[in-house]
C-alpha cells in the first residue's frame, strides 16, 4: 500500500466526499520535488453550513454513547491506522516534507494518541465533592462531565496527522463531533483520516474535514453552534480568531522561540548532539524546536565547538532518504524569509558560526545555521524562525540565564541541563513557560502530558486527558 491508496483529494462532509467547489481549488505539492500531489476543491460557505449542521446532529447521537462504546470506536480507528501505517508515513513525507524517520515517529505518536484516548475514555469522569459539614451536613455531592458539542479544529502544516488527532481523539472520546480545517500546505492527512473514521462506523457528521479560504474558515469560528475553538498555529492568527469567536471555549497552541539553558555542572557529553537534533530536525519547523541556547561562560566555548561539529554532520536533503535529518522548508516564501532574517542578523552584528545560506532553491533546502552575538531585538532571537536557525550566547550564571530565557514574548517549553538540585528547583519556580524539561531539549513531548504555553504561546492545555477536560463541562448533583 502506498500513499496513493489513502489519498482522498476531496472535502469530507457528513460521510460524503465532496467534489464541488467555490470556483477555486487548492494545489498541494510534494515539498521536495515540487510535483502536484492533489488539487482539492475549496469549500463554499454553504458546504461549511452543511458541515456544522451535520456535526450538531452527530453530536446529539454521540453524547449518549457509553464510555465503552466511545472507547471501542476509537480503538477501531487505531487498528485501521495501524493497518495503513506505511501509506500514511509516505503521505506525510510527501505533503509535509518530513524526513522519513520523523514521519514514522509521527505515525507512531498518532497510534499512541489514539490508544491513550481509548484508555482515558474508560476512566474519565467527574469527582466526589466533600460538603458533609456546616450547611451541607448529611448531603452527598458529585460531578459528572458532559460533552459540550461541536469542536472547530484548525491545525498547522508541520504535524498534519498527530496535531489533528490531538483535537479529534479527545473530542470523540468525550462524545463531541468535529469540523476540521487543516493547513493548506498539508491537508491530505486530515482528509485521509476521514476514511478511517467512516470505516470505523462513526455516524455521518461526527468528523468533517475541508479546505477553505479565510472567510469560510471564519464562518466556522464565529458560528454560535460551535461550542469550542481548538487552534494550533501562529500567535497572530490565534489571538485574532479568539477575538472573533464569541463566547465559545478556546484552546490556543501557538508559537515559541524555545530555549535551552546549560549550566556549568551539566554533563556535556552527548548534549551537543541532542541540541543539534532539537534545533534542526525537520528544518526547525516545530513549535518547540530549540531556537535560543544559553550556556554558562565557563563551558560555552568548548560546547560551541562541539555543537558546530554536530550541526555540520547533520544530513540535509531528500526527506525520503532514511538518514535525512534536515529536509525542505515548507515553501519558497518561507525559505526566502528565513534567509532574510539570517542576513539581517549578520548585517546587524550577529556572527555566523555555521550555515547561513540556501542549499537548494529547487528543493527549498536551507543550511542548518548557528549565530552568536544576536541581540534580543533581532528576529532570529525574539520571533519564531520556524526554520533551521538557532542562536547561542554566554551567560555569567544560572540566574542570568533564567532572565535571558524569560526575556521573550513566548513561553512554551524550555530545556534545562544541570546536575544541581538548587537549579532544578529555581528553574521550576522562575521560568515563565508551560513546561520545563530537565536534562533534555524543549522539543520533548509525550502525547499524554499537559502541553501548552503562557504569554504569546497560547491558552489552555492539550494532552488527551487535559483536552478532554476542556471539551466537557462538569455538572453537579447534590442530594
Secondary structure as GFF3:
##gff-version 3
##sequence-region A 1 479
A	DSSP	three_ten_helix	3	5	.	.	.	ID=ss1
A	DSSP	beta_strand	11	13	.	.	.	ID=ss2
A	DSSP	beta_strand	16	18	.	.	.	ID=ss3
A	DSSP	beta_strand	25	29	.	.	.	ID=ss4
A	DSSP	beta_strand	36	41	.	.	.	ID=ss5
A	DSSP	alpha_helix	45	62	.	.	.	ID=ss6
A	DSSP	alpha_helix	67	83	.	.	.	ID=ss7
A	DSSP	alpha_helix	85	96	.	.	.	ID=ss8
A	DSSP	alpha_helix	100	123	.	.	.	ID=ss9
A	DSSP	three_ten_helix	134	136	.	.	.	ID=ss10
A	DSSP	beta_strand	141	147	.	.	.	ID=ss11
A	DSSP	beta_strand	150	154	.	.	.	ID=ss12
A	DSSP	alpha_helix	162	174	.	.	.	ID=ss13
A	DSSP	beta_strand	177	181	.	.	.	ID=ss14
A	DSSP	alpha_helix	188	200	.	.	.	ID=ss15
A	DSSP	beta_strand	207	209	.	.	.	ID=ss16
A	DSSP	alpha_helix	214	222	.	.	.	ID=ss17
A	DSSP	beta_strand	226	232	.	.	.	ID=ss18
A	DSSP	alpha_helix	235	244	.	.	.	ID=ss19
A	DSSP	beta_strand	249	253	.	.	.	ID=ss20
A	DSSP	beta_strand	259	262	.	.	.	ID=ss21
A	DSSP	alpha_helix	271	280	.	.	.	ID=ss22
A	DSSP	three_ten_helix	281	284	.	.	.	ID=ss23
A	DSSP	beta_strand	292	296	.	.	.	ID=ss24
A	DSSP	alpha_helix	300	312	.	.	.	ID=ss25
A	DSSP	alpha_helix	332	347	.	.	.	ID=ss26
A	DSSP	beta_strand	351	354	.	.	.	ID=ss27
A	DSSP	beta_strand	358	360	.	.	.	ID=ss28
A	DSSP	beta_strand	365	366	.	.	.	ID=ss29
A	DSSP	beta_strand	369	372	.	.	.	ID=ss30
A	DSSP	alpha_helix	379	382	.	.	.	ID=ss31
A	DSSP	beta_strand	389	395	.	.	.	ID=ss32
A	DSSP	alpha_helix	398	406	.	.	.	ID=ss33
A	DSSP	beta_strand	410	411	.	.	.	ID=ss34
A	DSSP	beta_strand	413	417	.	.	.	ID=ss35
A	DSSP	alpha_helix	421	430	.	.	.	ID=ss36
A	DSSP	beta_strand	435	438	.	.	.	ID=ss37
A	DSSP	beta_strand	454	455	.	.	.	ID=ss38
A	DSSP	beta_strand	458	459	.	.	.	ID=ss39
A	DSSP	alpha_helix	464	470	.	.	.	ID=ss40
A	DSSP	beta_strand	472	478	.	.	.	ID=ss41
###
